[in-house]
Amino acid sequence: MTTAHTSYLICSTPRTGSSLLCDALTGTGVAGRPEEYFQFRARTGFPRRPQEYFEGAGDPEIFDILGPRTSVGDVEARYDPSRFERYEQYLDWAVAAGTTPNGVFGAKVMWGYFNGFVTGLRWALPGRRQRLPVPDLVQSVFPNLTYITMSRRDKVRQAVSLWRALQTWSWSSHQKPDRAAGERLTYSHAAIAHLIREIEDHELGWRSFFRECGVEPFDVVYEDFAGRYEDTIRDILRHLGLPEADTIAIAEATRRKQSDGLSRRWAERYKAESVRFAHA
């Protein structure tokens, strides 16, 4: 098994283009295989369900639109730690799966399940290491750790994209939507407003964590990444100290944008309603 000597975590919130970034880094063959290995929440034993994105939301219409969804898909099941007798065995599997032959490990982590990620690390570590402060704990597991952030300037479009994904449970152009053909997506000002607040809160959570770590992450912004795709990947490879940064071929993106005219109309409607509500 390849041992990792260099590690990075892509720290993000949903619908920022982080999957596109992960695909591109995996495609280099030298920058780990970043996936959401740690998405199962310690509290529930599942990845975040659609309803859990709206904890504390007071509008029952949101939950009526979403309906129940508790099953785990085949892709998600791959990241279920209960496949192993002990969490440390799952952690060993995840590190091996995320490490390329040159010893670079990558993973993606969302703030929405970061606490569960930390809990899992504590379960996996023996003795005194379990009681380390969070920054030291994470760095004790992942050697020579670098943090990369992925964010999006347009929070309205990000929240609209997330609201659509939560209704269909389709997170990329590669996935088939859960909803039956012909079932309509439903606009909700309350849902989008809640998701904007949550995205902003989660980004603040990441920033507070980085201050606690005393590090400056490598920042990637979706709107900039879209315009300088190859340059961004090479910049990250250089930041990781990889000698292949200037010579390796960068494959073209295989994912296509899921945003369409409906997303644009919902974003425009939300902004217009927000102005009207503010002056009511």
Salt bridges, closest charged atoms under 4 A:
ASP23 OD2 - ARG255 NE 2.34
GLU35 OE1 - ARG78 NH1 2.65
GLU36 OE2 - LYS108 NZ 3.74
GLU52 OE1 - ARG41 NH1 2.64
GLU55 OE2 - ARG43 NH2 3.15
GLU76 OE2 - ARG49 NH2 3.07
GLU88 OE2 - ARG86 NE 2.96
ASP178 OD2 - ARG69 NE 2.87
GLU183 OE2 - ARG179 NH1 3.50
GLU198 OE1 - ARG48 NH2 3.26
GLU203 OE2 - LYS155 NZ 3.43
ASP219 OD1 - ARG207 NH2 3.04
ASP224 OD2 - ARG153 NH2 2.68
GLU230 OE2 - ARG234 NH2 2.97
ASP235 OD2 - ARG228 NH2 3.19
ASP235 OD1 - ARG238 NH1 2.82
ASP246 OD1 - ARG238 NH2 2.71
ASP260 OD1 - ARG164 NH1 2.56
GLU273 OE1 - HIS189 ND1 2.81
GLU273 OE2 - ARG269 NE 2.99
